[in-house]
Amino acid sequence: MSAPDPVEDPFAAPSSGAGTGAALRPPRHQVSPRAPVMWAAGALVGDLFLLAGLLVVRWFDWFDLPWWVWTLYAVGVVVGVVVTPLVRYRVHRWESTESAVYTQSGWLSLERRIAPMAKVQTVDVEQGAIARLLGLATVTVTTASAAGPVKIEGIESATADRLVAELTRRTTAEAGDAT
């Protein structure tokens, strides 16, 4: 039996420098270029609800809102609608190998998650209203992990469908107890 190819397997032993604790390489696939639009639209919806609340407070004169509240709100909108989606796009990546599903996500902190195929319990695909308009989907891979499911957000719908079919095929072929 041959050793796993480090290009194919994200957690394979490094081919050179044996004994050195080589870092886990990033997942191979980036999310869709339309994912930042989806994230920005979602943030904007939340920001509009917050604005409505601030305007109700102002309208009924429950208390006067100082200038810095409005400034903080404006900065929050810019960060949430412009900066965060662009940073998330650069960071969010995913990969599926014969042995595992591997994701990288975050924007202030980086999180890498690996779900071994033998531990996968369910594979789901989801499309919210904004994602559906943009032709995007989220694939959720559930395991018995206390850390929760592994999510791949913002991938093309067709890619998500192929991934779900492939993961379903692999998990049914895997001899494991999925726990």
HELIX and SHEET records of a PDB file:
HELIX    1   1 ALA A   35  TRP A   59  1                                  25    
HELIX    2   2 TRP A   67  VAL A   78  1                                  12    
HELIX    3   3 VAL A   79  VAL A   83  3                                   5    
HELIX    4   4 THR A   84  VAL A   91  1                                   8    
HELIX    5   5 MET A  117  LYS A  119  5                                   3    
HELIX    6   6 ALA A  129  LEU A  134  1                                   6    
HELIX    7   7 SER A  157  ALA A  173  1                                  17    
SHEET    1   A 4 HIS A  29  GLN A  30  0                                        
SHEET    2   A 4 ARG A  93  SER A  96 -1                                        
SHEET    3   A 4 ALA A 100  SER A 105 -1                                        
SHEET    4   A 4 GLU A 111  PRO A 116 -1                                        
SHEET    1   B 3 VAL A 120  GLU A 126  0                                        
SHEET    2   B 3 LEU A 136  THR A 143 -1                                        
SHEET    3   B 3 VAL A 150  GLU A 156 -1                                        
END                                                                             
